[in-house]
């Protein structure tokens, strides 16, 4: 699973690949249609698509003479589940902790600080 997550997050680290994934949210697309909005060669887009495919984020298939791309949501789901684990950590109330420590560490009435040590 760690290797898969490494591939997924590496693929998601590039803005062009994230844009491609956003485009594929709408529908399957031919590779040439995926390449159209970008100012880069078809070979460069193909490299991005290969990285997304290796990460399992998209699938590519040939339909006739046209190569199509489609989103594979299961890979993204695995990354999302992993990230959600961090969202369950509660924030620490540092102000409350400071007040608690001041109360606990303050000298008792009628004593001096040296008496409590």
Buried (B, 14 or more C-beta within 10 A) or exposed (E): EEEBBEBBEEBBEEEBBEBBBEBBEEEBBEBEBBBEEBEEEEEEBBBBBEBBBEBBBBEBEEEEEEBBBEBBEEBBEBBEEBEEEEEEEEEEEEEEEEEEEEEEEEEEEEEEEEEEE
